Amino acid sequence: MAIYLDNNVGLKIATVDLSVYITSITLTQTFDEVETTSMSSVAHQFYQGLEASTLQVDFLNDWAASQVCATLQAAYGTSVTAVIIPVKGVAVSATNPLYTQSILINNLTPIGTGGPADYAASSLTFTCTSEVVQTTSGSF
Amino acid sequence: MADQITPADIEVLKKLGLPIPTTTPNTKKDED
């Protein structure tokens, strides 16, 4: 088995490692379904269309130099590379693959959200502007 | 696929004042 506790996921955005600020992360691979239903079909038919994946990340806001807020603000309005690994610190392999994609930084919550009892945090969903590529070699 | 380091990534690093890697960990190219 190669199951992992979900407490050591690695994320780099534009090569900047923001892993320690993540409280939740979900990479959703999906593609458009293009309808190809035609005469004689007895059910709707679909083929694969364009990929339309998303990356959802909950960050603890950190305004320190080169950390979450500075990195995302610098990338705001551009598509940058996001690299994700299920278990950071463990070699890339078939059981610990890298996922690489471009993400459009099109939304930020620069002051974060939360109340008096909370640390400021940001829950952001980015659209992938490339396909999600899984690789089983290389390095994080 | 996305290259490991793109020009947009480099612009972010410049804004942050971080060194720009001279080599990329992943050498796969996106050129057909």
Backbone of each chain as nested JSON, in Angstrom:
{
  "chains": [
    {"id": "A", "residues": [
      {"number": 1, "name": "MET", "atoms": {"N": [0.836, -1.196, 0.0], "CA": [0.0, 0.0, 0.0], "C": [0.869, 1.243, 0.0]}},
      {"number": 2, "name": "ALA", "atoms": {"N": [0.345, 2.28, -0.581], "CA": [1.038, 3.572, -0.559], "C": [0.025, 4.652, -0.211]}},
      {"number": 3, "name": "ILE", "atoms": {"N": [-0.495, 4.545, 1.008], "CA": [-1.423, 5.574, 1.478], "C": [-0.671, 6.468, 2.443]}},
      {"number": 4, "name": "TYR", "atoms": {"N": [-1.074, 7.727, 2.476], "CA": [-0.332, 8.696, 3.27], "C": [-1.277, 9.531, 4.115]}},
      {"number": 5, "name": "LEU", "atoms": {"N": [-0.823, 9.838, 5.307], "CA": [-1.503, 10.851, 6.094], "C": [-1.35, 12.176, 5.347]}},
      {"number": 6, "name": "ASP", "atoms": {"N": [-2.394, 12.942, 5.299], "CA": [-2.403, 14.133, 4.439], "C": [-1.825, 15.346, 5.176]}},
      {"number": 7, "name": "ASN", "atoms": {"N": [-0.692, 15.136, 5.821], "CA": [-0.123, 16.218, 6.629], "C": [1.23, 16.695, 6.139]}},
      {"number": 8, "name": "ASN", "atoms": {"N": [1.602, 16.294, 4.928], "CA": [2.921, 16.708, 4.443], "C": [2.901, 16.966, 2.941]}},
      {"number": 9, "name": "VAL", "atoms": {"N": [1.767, 17.478, 2.474], "CA": [1.674, 17.811, 1.056], "C": [2.57, 19.017, 0.774]}},
      {"number": 10, "name": "GLY", "atoms": {"N": [3.27, 18.97, -0.331], "CA": [4.128, 20.088, -0.721], "C": [3.515, 20.886, -1.853]}},
      {"number": 11, "name": "LEU", "atoms": {"N": [3.633, 22.207, -1.774], "CA": [3.14, 23.082, -2.847], "C": [4.157, 24.177, -3.093]}},
      {"number": 12, "name": "LYS", "atoms": {"N": [4.549, 24.295, -4.343], "CA": [5.358, 25.43, -4.761], "C": [4.576, 26.219, -5.801]}},
      {"number": 13, "name": "ILE", "atoms": {"N": [4.547, 27.526, -5.624], "CA": [3.945, 28.413, -6.611], "C": [5.048, 29.312, -7.133]}},
      {"number": 14, "name": "ALA", "atoms": {"N": [5.254, 29.281, -8.428], "CA": [6.337, 30.042, -9.059], "C": [7.675, 29.706, -8.394]}},
      {"number": 15, "name": "THR", "atoms": {"N": [7.833, 28.454, -8.069], "CA": [9.029, 27.871, -7.438], "C": [9.184, 28.245, -5.966]}},
      {"number": 16, "name": "VAL", "atoms": {"N": [8.269, 29.046, -5.415], "CA": [8.349, 29.423, -4.0], "C": [7.581, 28.391, -3.171]}},
      {"number": 17, "name": "ASP", "atoms": {"N": [8.247, 27.809, -2.209], "CA": [7.653, 26.756, -1.396], "C": [6.751, 27.37, -0.322]}},
      {"number": 18, "name": "LEU", "atoms": {"N": [5.459, 27.14, -0.462], "CA": [4.485, 27.706, 0.481], "C": [3.842, 26.611, 1.329]}},
      {"number": 19, "name": "SER", "atoms": {"N": [4.45, 25.455, 1.36], "CA": [3.834, 24.276, 1.982], "C": [3.445, 24.493, 3.437]}},
      {"number": 20, "name": "VAL", "atoms": {"N": [4.284, 25.176, 4.19], "CA": [4.042, 25.255, 5.635], "C": [2.834, 26.12, 5.975]}},
      {"number": 21, "name": "TYR", "atoms": {"N": [2.289, 26.828, 4.998], "CA": [1.142, 27.698, 5.257], "C": [-0.173, 27.083, 4.817]}},
      {"number": 22, "name": "ILE", "atoms": {"N": [-0.117, 25.881, 4.263], "CA": [-1.331, 25.245, 3.758], "C": [-2.063, 24.538, 4.879]}},
      {"number": 23, "name": "THR", "atoms": {"N": [-3.352, 24.811, 4.971], "CA": [-4.166, 24.059, 5.924], "C": [-5.092, 23.08, 5.212]}},
      {"number": 24, "name": "SER", "atoms": {"N": [-5.234, 23.251, 3.906], "CA": [-6.039, 22.322, 3.115], "C": [-5.696, 22.532, 1.647]}},
      {"number": 25, "name": "ILE", "atoms": {"N": [-5.663, 21.451, 0.909], "CA": [-5.364, 21.584, -0.52], "C": [-6.101, 20.5, -1.294]}},
      {"number": 26, "name": "THR", "atoms": {"N": [-6.687, 20.899, -2.417], "CA": [-7.397, 19.955, -3.275], "C": [-7.107, 20.288, -4.73]}},
      {"number": 27, "name": "LEU", "atoms": {"N": [-6.546, 19.349, -5.438], "CA": [-6.354, 19.495, -6.878], "C": [-7.418, 18.644, -7.556]}},
      {"number": 28, "name": "THR", "atoms": {"N": [-8.272, 19.28, -8.313], "CA": [-9.371, 18.569, -8.968], "C": [-9.121, 18.524, -10.463]}},
      {"number": 29, "name": "GLN", "atoms": {"N": [-8.895, 17.34, -10.962], "CA": [-8.712, 17.171, -12.402], "C": [-10.064, 16.94, -13.039]}},
      {"number": 30, "name": "THR", "atoms": {"N": [-10.354, 17.747, -14.027], "CA": [-11.619, 17.581, -14.733], "C": [-11.465, 18.11, -16.15]}},
      {"number": 31, "name": "PHE", "atoms": {"N": [-12.357, 17.715, -17.003], "CA": [-12.37, 18.239, -18.367], "C": [-13.804, 18.454, -18.798]}},
      {"number": 32, "name": "ASP", "atoms": {"N": [-13.973, 19.294, -19.784], "CA": [-15.303, 19.544, -20.316], "C": [-15.842, 18.269, -20.963]}},
      {"number": 33, "name": "GLU", "atoms": {"N": [-17.136, 18.125, -20.852], "CA": [-17.799, 17.046, -21.573], "C": [-18.489, 17.668, -22.778]}},
      {"number": 34, "name": "VAL", "atoms": {"N": [-18.053, 17.284, -23.943], "CA": [-18.615, 17.847, -25.163], "C": [-19.623, 16.863, -25.729]}},
      {"number": 35, "name": "GLU", "atoms": {"N": [-20.842, 17.359, -25.877], "CA": [-21.902, 16.444, -26.297], "C": [-21.758, 16.081, -27.762]}},
      {"number": 36, "name": "THR", "atoms": {"N": [-21.864, 14.802, -28.012], "CA": [-21.76, 14.296, -29.386], "C": [-22.957, 13.411, -29.719]}},
      {"number": 37, "name": "THR", "atoms": {"N": [-24.026, 13.645, -28.991], "CA": [-25.228, 12.843, -29.232], "C": [-25.704, 13.023, -30.675]}},
      {"number": 38, "name": "SER", "atoms": {"N": [-25.993, 11.935, -31.302], "CA": [-26.431, 12.01, -32.698], "C": [-27.602, 11.05, -32.919]}},
      {"number": 39, "name": "MET", "atoms": {"N": [-28.107, 11.06, -34.134], "CA": [-29.227, 10.188, -34.465], "C": [-28.863, 8.745, -34.147]}},
      {"number": 40, "name": "SER", "atoms": {"N": [-29.861, 8.04, -33.654], "CA": [-29.77, 6.64, -33.236], "C": [-29.199, 6.471, -31.839]}},
      {"number": 41, "name": "SER", "atoms": {"N": [-28.778, 7.577, -31.206], "CA": [-28.33, 7.47, -29.822], "C": [-29.526, 7.184, -28.921]}},
      {"number": 42, "name": "VAL", "atoms": {"N": [-29.333, 6.379, -27.93], "CA": [-30.399, 6.124, -26.964], "C": [-30.077, 6.757, -25.616]}},
      {"number": 43, "name": "ALA", "atoms": {"N": [-28.911, 7.368, -25.53], "CA": [-28.518, 8.12, -24.331], "C": [-27.589, 9.234, -24.79]}},
      {"number": 44, "name": "HIS", "atoms": {"N": [-27.45, 10.243, -23.962], "CA": [-26.541, 11.331, -24.307], "C": [-25.119, 10.796, -24.434]}},
      {"number": 45, "name": "GLN", "atoms": {"N": [-24.436, 11.253, -25.45], "CA": [-23.055, 10.833, -25.682], "C": [-22.129, 12.026, -25.483]}},
      {"number": 46, "name": "PHE", "atoms": {"N": [-21.008, 11.789, -24.871], "CA": [-20.045, 12.853, -24.609], "C": [-18.639, 12.371, -24.932]}},
      {"number": 47, "name": "TYR", "atoms": {"N": [-17.837, 13.302, -25.422], "CA": [-16.411, 13.071, -25.576], "C": [-15.662, 14.052, -24.69]}},
      {"number": 48, "name": "GLN", "atoms": {"N": [-14.418, 13.723, -24.474], "CA": [-13.579, 14.606, -23.669], "C": [-13.315, 15.911, -24.402]}},
      {"number": 49, "name": "GLY", "atoms": {"N": [-13.522, 17.016, -23.702], "CA": [-13.211, 18.327, -24.251], "C": [-11.945, 18.875, -23.627]}},
      {"number": 50, "name": "LEU", "atoms": {"N": [-11.909, 20.162, -23.447], "CA": [-10.724, 20.804, -22.877], "C": [-10.64, 20.541, -21.371]}},
      {"number": 51, "name": "GLU", "atoms": {"N": [-9.417, 20.445, -20.911], "CA": [-9.227, 20.256, -19.478], "C": [-9.608, 21.535, -18.745]}},
      {"number": 52, "name": "ALA", "atoms": {"N": [-10.211, 21.388, -17.604], "CA": [-10.686, 22.544, -16.825], "C": [-10.486, 22.252, -15.342]}},
      {"number": 53, "name": "SER", "atoms": {"N": [-9.247, 21.969, -14.975], "CA": [-8.946, 21.578, -13.6], "C": [-8.836, 22.802, -12.697]}},
      {"number": 54, "name": "THR", "atoms": {"N": [-8.909, 22.549, -11.412], "CA": [-8.808, 23.638, -10.441], "C": [-7.923, 23.207, -9.265]}},
      {"number": 55, "name": "LEU", "atoms": {"N": [-7.334, 24.196, -8.647], "CA": [-6.534, 23.975, -7.446], "C": [-7.116, 24.836, -6.334]}},
      {"number": 56, "name": "GLN", "atoms": {"N": [-7.578, 24.17, -5.293], "CA": [-8.155, 24.892, -4.155], "C": [-7.178, 24.785, -2.984]}},
      {"number": 57, "name": "VAL", "atoms": {"N": [-6.81, 25.917, -2.431], "CA": [-5.844, 25.939, -1.332], "C": [-6.335, 26.867, -0.232]}},
      {"number": 58, "name": "ASP", "atoms": {"N": [-6.238, 26.393, 0.981], "CA": [-6.456, 27.25, 2.148], "C": [-5.087, 27.578, 2.725]}},
      {"number": 59, "name": "PHE", "atoms": {"N": [-4.799, 28.865, 2.786], "CA": [-3.513, 29.33, 3.293], "C": [-3.696, 30.051, 4.616]}},
      {"number": 60, "name": "LEU", "atoms": {"N": [-2.709, 29.937, 5.476], "CA": [-2.557, 30.901, 6.551], "C": [-1.831, 32.098, 5.959]}},
      {"number": 61, "name": "ASN", "atoms": {"N": [-2.4, 33.261, 6.125], "CA": [-1.746, 34.439, 5.558], "C": [-0.448, 34.723, 6.302]}},
      {"number": 62, "name": "ASP", "atoms": {"N": [0.591, 34.958, 5.568], "CA": [1.868, 35.358, 6.158], "C": [2.413, 36.48, 5.294]}},
      {"number": 63, "name": "TRP", "atoms": {"N": [2.558, 37.644, 5.915], "CA": [2.996, 38.814, 5.164], "C": [4.51, 38.972, 5.157]}},
      {"number": 64, "name": "ALA", "atoms": {"N": [5.223, 37.984, 5.681], "CA": [6.686, 38.066, 5.672], "C": [7.198, 38.061, 4.231]}},
      {"number": 65, "name": "ALA", "atoms": {"N": [8.396, 38.568, 4.059], "CA": [8.977, 38.663, 2.717], "C": [9.0, 37.29, 2.047]}},
      {"number": 66, "name": "SER", "atoms": {"N": [8.555, 37.271, 0.804], "CA": [8.619, 36.081, -0.048], "C": [7.761, 34.926, 0.457]}},
      {"number": 67, "name": "GLN", "atoms": {"N": [6.788, 35.226, 1.303], "CA": [5.915, 34.14, 1.756], "C": [4.557, 34.266, 1.063]}},
      {"number": 68, "name": "VAL", "atoms": {"N": [3.511, 33.803, 1.717], "CA": [2.234, 33.631, 1.019], "C": [1.746, 34.919, 0.362]}},
      {"number": 69, "name": "CYS", "atoms": {"N": [1.576, 35.964, 1.152], "CA": [0.935, 37.167, 0.626], "C": [1.794, 37.84, -0.437]}},
      {"number": 70, "name": "ALA", "atoms": {"N": [3.09, 37.933, -0.189], "CA": [3.972, 38.578, -1.162], "C": [4.034, 37.781, -2.462]}},
      {"number": 71, "name": "THR", "atoms": {"N": [4.093, 36.484, -2.34], "CA": [4.197, 35.644, -3.543], "C": [2.927, 35.722, -4.376]}},
      {"number": 72, "name": "LEU", "atoms": {"N": [1.789, 35.596, -3.712], "CA": [0.531, 35.631, -4.459], "C": [0.277, 37.018, -5.047]}},
      {"number": 73, "name": "GLN", "atoms": {"N": [0.651, 38.057, -4.302], "CA": [0.464, 39.41, -4.831], "C": [1.369, 39.645, -6.049]}},
      {"number": 74, "name": "ALA", "atoms": {"N": [2.575, 39.116, -5.987], "CA": [3.495, 39.262, -7.122], "C": [2.996, 38.506, -8.345]}},
      {"number": 75, "name": "ALA", "atoms": {"N": [2.267, 37.441, -8.09], "CA": [1.784, 36.608, -9.201], "C": [0.39, 36.995, -9.663]}},
      {"number": 76, "name": "TYR", "atoms": {"N": [-0.227, 37.935, -8.966], "CA": [-1.619, 38.288, -9.257], "C": [-1.78, 38.732, -10.712]}},
      {"number": 77, "name": "GLY", "atoms": {"N": [-2.712, 38.12, -11.391], "CA": [-2.975, 38.476, -12.776], "C": [-2.167, 37.694, -13.784]}},
      {"number": 78, "name": "THR", "atoms": {"N": [-1.396, 36.747, -13.326], "CA": [-0.578, 35.952, -14.255], "C": [-0.81, 34.467, -14.019]}},
      {"number": 79, "name": "SER", "atoms": {"N": [-0.392, 33.702, -15.006], "CA": [-0.399, 32.24, -14.86], "C": [0.993, 31.792, -14.468]}},
      {"number": 80, "name": "VAL", "atoms": {"N": [1.091, 31.145, -13.338], "CA": [2.387, 30.696, -12.845], "C": [2.326, 29.191, -12.596]}},
      {"number": 81, "name": "THR", "atoms": {"N": [3.489, 28.637, -12.399], "CA": [3.578, 27.187, -12.23], "C": [3.287, 26.789, -10.788]}},
      {"number": 82, "name": "ALA", "atoms": {"N": [2.464, 25.79, -10.638], "CA": [2.222, 25.196, -9.326], "C": [2.663, 23.742, -9.379]}},
      {"number": 83, "name": "VAL", "atoms": {"N": [3.494, 23.363, -8.425], "CA": [3.961, 21.981, -8.336], "C": [3.511, 21.424, -6.989]}},
      {"number": 84, "name": "ILE", "atoms": {"N": [2.924, 20.252, -7.041], "CA": [2.381, 19.633, -5.83], "C": [2.945, 18.228, -5.698]}},
      {"number": 85, "name": "ILE", "atoms": {"N": [3.272, 17.862, -4.473], "CA": [3.718, 16.495, -4.203], "C": [2.95, 15.984, -2.989]}},
      {"number": 86, "name": "PRO", "atoms": {"N": [2.49, 14.749, -3.039], "CA": [1.696, 14.236, -1.912], "C": [2.464, 14.19, -0.601]}},
      {"number": 87, "name": "VAL", "atoms": {"N": [3.748, 13.797, -0.677], "CA": [4.543, 13.71, 0.547], "C": [5.855, 14.438, 0.319]}},
      {"number": 88, "name": "LYS", "atoms": {"N": [5.922, 15.629, 0.836], "CA": [7.14, 16.424, 0.701], "C": [8.274, 15.782, 1.495]}},
      {"number": 89, "name": "GLY", "atoms": {"N": [9.461, 15.821, 0.918], "CA": [10.618, 15.26, 1.605], "C": [10.887, 13.819, 1.244]}},
      {"number": 90, "name": "VAL", "atoms": {"N": [9.974, 13.225, 0.508], "CA": [10.14, 11.849, 0.03], "C": [10.351, 11.921, -1.477]}},
      {"number": 91, "name": "ALA", "atoms": {"N": [11.242, 11.087, -1.986], "CA": [11.597, 11.127, -3.4], "C": [10.373, 10.959, -4.299]}},
      {"number": 92, "name": "VAL", "atoms": {"N": [10.427, 11.639, -5.42], "CA": [9.371, 11.493, -6.424], "C": [9.438, 10.086, -7.004]}},
      {"number": 93, "name": "SER", "atoms": {"N": [8.302, 9.448, -7.094], "CA": [8.249, 8.083, -7.617], "C": [6.828, 7.8, -8.074]}},
      {"number": 94, "name": "ALA", "atoms": {"N": [6.622, 6.592, -8.523], "CA": [5.278, 6.205, -8.948], "C": [4.297, 6.25, -7.781]}},
      {"number": 95, "name": "THR", "atoms": {"N": [4.802, 6.088, -6.579], "CA": [3.916, 6.13, -5.404], "C": [3.931, 7.485, -4.712]}},
      {"number": 96, "name": "ASN", "atoms": {"N": [4.678, 8.422, -5.265], "CA": [4.7, 9.79, -4.727], "C": [4.952, 10.752, -5.888]}},
      {"number": 97, "name": "PRO", "atoms": {"N": [4.003, 10.818, -6.802], "CA": [4.239, 11.572, -8.038], "C": [4.11, 13.077, -7.861]}},
      {"number": 98, "name": "LEU", "atoms": {"N": [4.72, 13.782, -8.796], "CA": [4.571, 15.234, -8.86], "C": [3.389, 15.576, -9.757]}},
      {"number": 99, "name": "TYR", "atoms": {"N": [2.704, 16.645, -9.407], "CA": [1.638, 17.175, -10.252], "C": [2.001, 18.612, -10.596]}},
      {"number": 100, "name": "THR", "atoms": {"N": [2.134, 18.878, -11.874], "CA": [2.573, 20.191, -12.338], "C": [1.529, 20.783, -13.261]}},
      {"number": 101, "name": "GLN", "atoms": {"N": [1.211, 22.041, -13.022], "CA": [0.242, 22.738, -13.858], "C": [0.45, 24.236, -13.724]}},
      {"number": 102, "name": "SER", "atoms": {"N": [-0.048, 24.958, -14.697], "CA": [-0.098, 26.411, -14.59], "C": [-1.419, 26.8, -13.954]}},
      {"number": 103, "name": "ILE", "atoms": {"N": [-1.364, 27.789, -13.07], "CA": [-2.591, 28.286, -12.448], "C": [-2.68, 29.784, -12.663]}},
      {"number": 104, "name": "LEU", "atoms": {"N": [-3.899, 30.241, -12.924], "CA": [-4.127, 31.676, -13.08], "C": [-4.453, 32.271, -11.713]}},
      {"number": 105, "name": "ILE", "atoms": {"N": [-3.599, 33.179, -11.273], "CA": [-3.84, 33.827, -9.973], "C": [-4.821, 34.976, -10.213]}},
      {"number": 106, "name": "ASN", "atoms": {"N": [-6.09, 34.648, -10.183], "CA": [-7.118, 35.631, -10.542], "C": [-7.993, 36.025, -9.362]}},
      {"number": 107, "name": "ASN", "atoms": {"N": [-7.662, 35.523, -8.189], "CA": [-8.415, 35.94, -7.008], "C": [-7.531, 35.834, -5.778]}},
      {"number": 108, "name": "LEU", "atoms": {"N": [-7.635, 36.848, -4.941], "CA": [-6.893, 36.886, -3.682], "C": [-7.8, 37.457, -2.598]}},
      {"number": 109, "name": "THR", "atoms": {"N": [-7.533, 37.113, -1.394], "CA": [-8.159, 37.786, -0.251], "C": [-7.004, 38.323, 0.594]}},
      {"number": 110, "name": "PRO", "atoms": {"N": [-6.473, 39.468, 0.182], "CA": [-5.185, 39.918, 0.714], "C": [-5.156, 40.182, 2.21]}},
      {"number": 111, "name": "ILE", "atoms": {"N": [-6.289, 40.517, 2.807], "CA": [-6.268, 40.682, 4.256], "C": [-6.76, 39.426, 4.956]}},
      {"number": 112, "name": "GLY", "atoms": {"N": [-7.082, 38.426, 4.169], "CA": [-7.532, 37.168, 4.742], "C": [-8.956, 37.251, 5.242]}},
      {"number": 113, "name": "THR", "atoms": {"N": [-9.383, 36.164, 5.863], "CA": [-10.704, 36.122, 6.483], "C": [-10.547, 35.548, 7.883]}},
      {"number": 114, "name": "GLY", "atoms": {"N": [-11.528, 35.81, 8.687], "CA": [-11.484, 35.289, 10.044], "C": [-11.965, 36.323, 11.027]}},
      {"number": 115, "name": "GLY", "atoms": {"N": [-12.165, 35.867, 12.252], "CA": [-12.63, 36.753, 13.307], "C": [-11.561, 36.977, 14.344]}},
      {"number": 116, "name": "PRO", "atoms": {"N": [-11.935, 37.604, 15.447], "CA": [-10.953, 37.942, 16.476], "C": [-10.189, 36.744, 17.015]}},
      {"number": 117, "name": "ALA", "atoms": {"N": [-10.794, 35.58, 16.969], "CA": [-10.137, 34.401, 17.538], "C": [-9.345, 33.608, 16.51]}},
      {"number": 118, "name": "ASP", "atoms": {"N": [-9.276, 34.138, 15.294], "CA": [-8.667, 33.372, 14.211], "C": [-7.383, 34.022, 13.715]}},
      {"number": 119, "name": "TYR", "atoms": {"N": [-6.524, 33.193, 13.154], "CA": [-5.445, 33.719, 12.346], "C": [-6.02, 34.054, 10.969]}},
      {"number": 120, "name": "ALA", "atoms": {"N": [-5.528, 35.133, 10.387], "CA": [-6.004, 35.492, 9.052], "C": [-5.651, 34.372, 8.078]}},
      {"number": 121, "name": "ALA", "atoms": {"N": [-6.616, 34.009, 7.275], "CA": [-6.422, 32.909, 6.341], "C": [-7.1, 33.25, 5.022]}},
      {"number": 122, "name": "SER", "atoms": {"N": [-6.687, 32.562, 3.978], "CA": [-7.267, 32.752, 2.659], "C": [-7.657, 31.405, 2.088]}},
      {"number": 123, "name": "SER", "atoms": {"N": [-8.865, 31.311, 1.599], "CA": [-9.34, 30.109, 0.927], "C": [-9.516, 30.455, -0.54]}},
      {"number": 124, "name": "LEU", "atoms": {"N": [-8.624, 29.942, -1.37], "CA": [-8.552, 30.385, -2.757], "C": [-8.695, 29.203, -3.704]}},
      {"number": 125, "name": "THR", "atoms": {"N": [-9.377, 29.448, -4.804], "CA": [-9.501, 28.447, -5.858], "C": [-8.965, 29.032, -7.149]}},
      {"number": 126, "name": "PHE", "atoms": {"N": [-7.976, 28.366, -7.705], "CA": [-7.349, 28.836, -8.931], "C": [-7.706, 27.91, -10.088]}},
      {"number": 127, "name": "THR", "atoms": {"N": [-7.943, 28.505, -11.22], "CA": [-8.192, 27.735, -12.429], "C": [-6.863, 27.332, -13.06]}},
      {"number": 128, "name": "CYS", "atoms": {"N": [-6.762, 26.096, -13.451], "CA": [-5.554, 25.636, -14.143], "C": [-5.627, 26.06, -15.606]}},
      {"number": 129, "name": "THR", "atoms": {"N": [-4.558, 26.642, -16.084], "CA": [-4.51, 27.09, -17.477], "C": [-3.639, 26.174, -18.32]}},
      {"number": 130, "name": "SER", "atoms": {"N": [-3.319, 25.036, -17.783], "CA": [-2.657, 23.977, -18.549], "C": [-3.289, 22.674, -18.095]}},
      {"number": 131, "name": "GLU", "atoms": {"N": [-2.918, 21.622, -18.737], "CA": [-3.335, 20.331, -18.231], "C": [-2.522, 20.003, -16.976]}},
      {"number": 132, "name": "VAL", "atoms": {"N": [-3.068, 19.164, -16.155], "CA": [-2.334, 18.681, -14.983], "C": [-1.451, 17.523, -15.436]}},
      {"number": 133, "name": "VAL", "atoms": {"N": [-0.171, 17.669, -15.199], "CA": [0.783, 16.652, -15.652], "C": [1.331, 15.902, -14.448]}},
      {"number": 134, "name": "GLN", "atoms": {"N": [1.179, 14.61, -14.477], "CA": [1.735, 13.771, -13.411], "C": [3.058, 13.201, -13.887]}},
      {"number": 135, "name": "THR", "atoms": {"N": [4.087, 13.35, -13.078], "CA": [5.384, 12.774, -13.407], "C": [5.869, 11.945, -12.216]}},
      {"number": 136, "name": "THR", "atoms": {"N": [6.587, 10.905, -12.536], "CA": [7.051, 9.985, -11.483], "C": [8.56, 10.049, -11.29]}},
      {"number": 137, "name": "SER", "atoms": {"N": [9.153, 11.086, -11.857], "CA": [10.591, 11.305, -11.641], "C": [10.824, 12.796, -11.558]}},
      {"number": 138, "name": "GLY", "atoms": {"N": [12.037, 13.143, -11.183], "CA": [12.357, 14.56, -10.988], "C": [12.424, 14.862, -9.512]}},
      {"number": 139, "name": "SER", "atoms": {"N": [12.294, 16.144, -9.185], "CA": [12.363, 16.529, -7.777], "C": [11.366, 17.631, -7.512]}},
      {"number": 140, "name": "PHE", "atoms": {"N": [10.953, 17.733, -6.273], "CA": [9.975, 18.749, -5.889], "C": [10.623, 20.128, -5.863]}}
    ]},
    {"id": "B", "residues": [
      {"number": 1, "name": "MET", "atoms": {"N": [2.057, 20.745, -21.433], "CA": [2.252, 20.783, -19.99], "C": [2.956, 22.069, -19.602]}},
      {"number": 2, "name": "ALA", "atoms": {"N": [2.935, 22.366, -18.346], "CA": [3.629, 23.553, -17.871], "C": [5.106, 23.239, -17.663]}},
      {"number": 3, "name": "ASP", "atoms": {"N": [5.967, 24.135, -18.125], "CA": [7.373, 23.989, -17.8], "C": [7.548, 24.178, -16.303]}},
      {"number": 4, "name": "GLN", "atoms": {"N": [8.644, 23.671, -15.803], "CA": [8.88, 23.805, -14.362], "C": [9.043, 25.267, -13.977]}},
      {"number": 5, "name": "ILE", "atoms": {"N": [9.764, 26.022, -14.801], "CA": [9.941, 27.449, -14.535], "C": [9.598, 28.208, -15.809]}},
      {"number": 6, "name": "THR", "atoms": {"N": [8.62, 29.066, -15.712], "CA": [8.175, 29.823, -16.869], "C": [8.637, 31.272, -16.726]}},
      {"number": 7, "name": "PRO", "atoms": {"N": [8.562, 32.051, -17.802], "CA": [8.878, 33.476, -17.69], "C": [8.038, 34.183, -16.628]}},
      {"number": 8, "name": "ALA", "atoms": {"N": [6.778, 33.779, -16.485], "CA": [5.936, 34.386, -15.448], "C": [6.456, 34.055, -14.055]}},
      {"number": 9, "name": "ASP", "atoms": {"N": [6.952, 32.845, -13.888], "CA": [7.545, 32.472, -12.595], "C": [8.758, 33.345, -12.304]}},
      {"number": 10, "name": "ILE", "atoms": {"N": [9.556, 33.564, -13.324], "CA": [10.773, 34.379, -13.151], "C": [10.41, 35.807, -12.771]}},
      {"number": 11, "name": "GLU", "atoms": {"N": [9.339, 36.337, -13.367], "CA": [8.905, 37.694, -13.006], "C": [8.497, 37.759, -11.538]}},
      {"number": 12, "name": "VAL", "atoms": {"N": [7.836, 36.717, -11.06], "CA": [7.457, 36.679, -9.645], "C": [8.697, 36.675, -8.767]}},
      {"number": 13, "name": "LEU", "atoms": {"N": [9.669, 35.859, -9.128], "CA": [10.909, 35.792, -8.338], "C": [11.629, 37.14, -8.335]}},
      {"number": 14, "name": "LYS", "atoms": {"N": [11.615, 37.808, -9.473], "CA": [12.246, 39.132, -9.543], "C": [11.552, 40.108, -8.608]}},
      {"number": 15, "name": "LYS", "atoms": {"N": [10.215, 40.097, -8.624], "CA": [9.46, 41.007, -7.744], "C": [9.746, 40.718, -6.277]}},
      {"number": 16, "name": "LEU", "atoms": {"N": [9.955, 39.443, -5.978], "CA": [10.226, 39.052, -4.596], "C": [11.682, 39.254, -4.215]}},
      {"number": 17, "name": "GLY", "atoms": {"N": [12.513, 39.521, -5.204], "CA": [13.934, 39.683, -4.929], "C": [14.638, 38.379, -4.646]}},
      {"number": 18, "name": "LEU", "atoms": {"N": [14.065, 37.296, -5.129], "CA": [14.662, 35.975, -4.909], "C": [15.561, 35.606, -6.079]}},
      {"number": 19, "name": "PRO", "atoms": {"N": [16.558, 34.784, -5.825], "CA": [17.431, 34.344, -6.924], "C": [16.66, 33.501, -7.928]}},
      {"number": 20, "name": "ILE", "atoms": {"N": [17.018, 33.646, -9.157], "CA": [16.382, 32.881, -10.219], "C": [17.202, 31.625, -10.467]}},
      {"number": 21, "name": "PRO", "atoms": {"N": [16.587, 30.478, -10.342], "CA": [17.352, 29.24, -10.55], "C": [17.973, 29.2, -11.943]}},
      {"number": 22, "name": "THR", "atoms": {"N": [19.191, 28.722, -11.987], "CA": [19.869, 28.618, -13.273], "C": [19.584, 27.286, -13.949]}},
      {"number": 23, "name": "THR", "atoms": {"N": [19.142, 26.333, -13.167], "CA": [18.75, 25.042, -13.731], "C": [17.385, 24.699, -13.197]}},
      {"number": 24, "name": "THR", "atoms": {"N": [16.635, 23.923, -13.958], "CA": [15.311, 23.525, -13.546], "C": [15.349, 22.078, -13.086]}},
      {"number": 25, "name": "PRO", "atoms": {"N": [14.612, 21.77, -11.997], "CA": [14.58, 20.393, -11.526], "C": [14.013, 19.433, -12.557]}},
      {"number": 26, "name": "ASN", "atoms": {"N": [13.04, 19.912, -13.314], "CA": [12.393, 19.056, -14.299], "C": [12.782, 19.567, -15.677]}},
      {"number": 27, "name": "THR", "atoms": {"N": [13.446, 18.74, -16.455], "CA": [13.967, 19.185, -17.733], "C": [13.031, 18.888, -18.888]}},
      {"number": 28, "name": "LYS", "atoms": {"N": [11.843, 18.38, -18.584], "CA": [10.906, 18.076, -19.666], "C": [10.48, 19.361, -20.359]}},
      {"number": 29, "name": "LYS", "atoms": {"N": [10.408, 19.318, -21.666], "CA": [10.056, 20.49, -22.455], "C": [8.634, 20.386, -22.963]}},
      {"number": 30, "name": "ASP", "atoms": {"N": [8.073, 21.529, -23.269], "CA": [6.717, 21.6, -23.776], "C": [6.739, 22.038, -25.236]}},
      {"number": 31, "name": "GLU", "atoms": {"N": [7.639, 21.474, -25.974], "CA": [7.78, 21.882, -27.371], "C": [7.423, 20.725, -28.276]}},
      {"number": 32, "name": "ASP", "atoms": {"N": [6.446, 20.935, -29.088], "CA": [6.029, 19.899, -30.038], "C": [6.626, 20.168, -31.407]}}
    ]}
  ]
}
